[in-house]
């Protein structure tokens, strides 16, 4: 099971083994809580992803910022007895803006439904205004854990601002494991070079062996810990 010391060790491993691709680190610990400097809870709603991303970057709401502009958030809160109370592991990729030109979007309106046409008109207004905030092709993902919640699963994976959609999970790995899963999936060149470093395999084993397991009810589960095992 995760402990505050295990989380700290895992975060230190990120800085040590992945330092070459980190543009900034803002990890902060106070009492039984690990977050980042000037931590603020919550997510932006009803805004396009590039705008959400900019709001967080401007407020420096991240634990680790990558050299490509993507960033990670790691939040952990523990009870006085040492058990995990809450956790949040999130990845915000640098926005990938739409590739369509204005005239292309205008042609989409001809065959779109009324509701979708309003979306396209809004996109055209943003382009005309020069705001730069257009719908992107990607969004953030996060793993949330709350030991005290009763309205939904305690541990789950969520995508973007879709709070109503949750994929329940049975286990949650440490920060290094989550960071490594993202790196292996989205940054294969970085992963290949950095995973050859001394201490990498030990850091992966530590992240998997100290994962927190949750098994509260029958559900459609996604195991957020197993994917960090060596050889997967």
N, C-alpha and C positions, 0 to 999 in steps of 0.2 A: 504493500500500500504506500501511496505517496506520503511523504512527510515534508515539513517545511525545509529541512536540511537537504532532502533529496531534490526538491525543486530548485533550491539554490545551486546545488552541484550541477544539475542539468542545464541551468541557465549559464553557468560559468563555462560549461563544455561548449555551448554555442559560441560564446565569445572567443574561446581558445581555438576551436577547430574550424570555425566558419568566419573568423575575423577578417579575412581577405575580401569577403563580399558584403561586409557590414559598413554602411555609411554612418550610422549613429546607433548608440545604445542608451536607453533611458530607463533601465530596470531600477526599481526602487523597492526597498523593504522597510516596513514599519510595523513593529510588534508582531502580530500573527498574520500579517497581510503582505503579499508580494504583488506589485503592480508596476506602474511606471510613474515618473515625475508628473505632477499635476493631473493625476488620474481622474477621469470623469466617466461615469457609467452611462449606458444607453446607446442607442443607434439612431442615426438620422432616418426619418420616415418621409415618404412622398417627395423625395428628391432623386434625381438621376445619380447613377453611381459616380461619375466624375465629380459632381458637386459634393457628395458624401465624402469621397476620398479627400478632396481639397479641404473640407472643414476639419477633418481629423489631422491632416498633415499640418495645417496652419496652427492648430492647437497642440501639436506635438503629442498626439494621443497614440503612442506606440512604444513597444518594448525594444524592438530591433527594426531599423530601417535598412533595406538592402540598397546596393549601389544602383539598381535599376529603378528605384523609387517605390517598389513594393514594400510592405511592412507587416510585422507580426505584433499581436497583442497577447500578453500572457498575464492573467490575473488569477491569484490563488488566495483564499481566505481559510484560516484554520481555527477550530475551536481551541480553547485553552488546554484541553486534554490531548491535542495533537491531531485529531481526526480532521479530514477535509470537510469544510463547510460549503464553499463555493469555488468554482473555477471557470475560467473562460480562456480558450485557446483560439485565436482568430488569425486569418491571413487575408490581407487586403492587397490584391495585385494592382500594379500600376494600370490605370485605365487604358483600355484598347478602344479607341473611338471608332464610330461607324465609318465605313468606307464609301457609302453612297453619296453622290453629289446631289445638289438641290434639284436639278431637273429629273433625276431618277426618283427621288422621293415624291415629286409631283405626279409622276406616272402611277405610283402605287395607289394614290387616292382614288383613281378611276375605278378600281375593282375592290376597294376596301369597304368594310362595314362602316356604319355611322360612327361607332365608338372608336374604331381604329383610325378612321379618317381624322378624328379630333387629335389623336396622338401625332399623326403625320403633320397636321397643321401646326401643332405646337412645336414640332421639330423645325419646321420651316421658319417659324417666328424666331426661334433661337438662332438659327443660321443668319437670318436677316439682321438681327440685333447685334450680332458679333459677340455674344456673351461667351461662347466657347463651351457652354455646358450642354452637350448633346448626349442622348442615351448611348451608353457604352455596350460592348459585347460581353463584358464580364462583370463580376461583382465579388463581394467577399464571402467567405465561408467561416463558420465558427463552430466550436464544440463548447456547449454550456453544461455546467453541473451545478445543481442546487440541492443540497441534502434535505432541505426543509420544504421544498415545493410539493404540493399535493394535487394541483390542477392538471398536471401532465407529467411525463417521464422525468425523472431526476437528471438523467444524462442523455443528451441528444445532440445531433448534428443539424445545423440550420444553414440555409443559403440566403444571402442577401437580406432584405428586410421582410422576408416572408415569415413572420412570427408564428403564423398559424400552422406552418408545415414543419414537422420535426421528425427526424429519423432517430428512433431510440437506439441507444448504444449500451453495451454491457461493460465496457472498460474504457478508461481514459489514460493515455500514456503521459509521460513527462514532457516538458517543453522540447527537449532535444529530439525526441521521437517524432513529435508533430512537425517540427522544423525540417527534419530529415525526410519525412513523407512528402512534404511539399516540394522540397528540393529535388528529390528523386523523380517526382512526377512532372514537374514544370521546368526544371533547370538541369537537365541531364548532363550537360558539359561540366557545370560546376560540381555536380554530385560526383561524377567519375573522378575528377581530380582531387577534390577535398576528402572524399571517403577513403582515399589511400593513406591518409595521414595516421601517424602513430597515435593511438588512443581512441580512434574512431569506433572500433568494434566494442571496446569496453563501454563507451558512452551509449551505444545502441542497446547493449545488454542491460545496462543500468536502467535505461528508460523503460524497457519492456518489463524487467523483473520488479520494478517498483511502481507499476501501474496501479490505479485504483479500479477495483471491480465493483459493478453494480448489477444486481439481479433481483429486480423487484416484482416483475410480473411477466406474463406471456405477452410478447409483442413482436413486431418485425424489427430485428436487431441488426445493428452494424457494429462490429467490434473495432473500436478506434485504437486499440492497443496492439492487436496481432500483426498489423501490417508493418510494424517496425522490426520484426524479428529478422535476424540475419538469414540470408538465403531466399527471402521472399521477393 
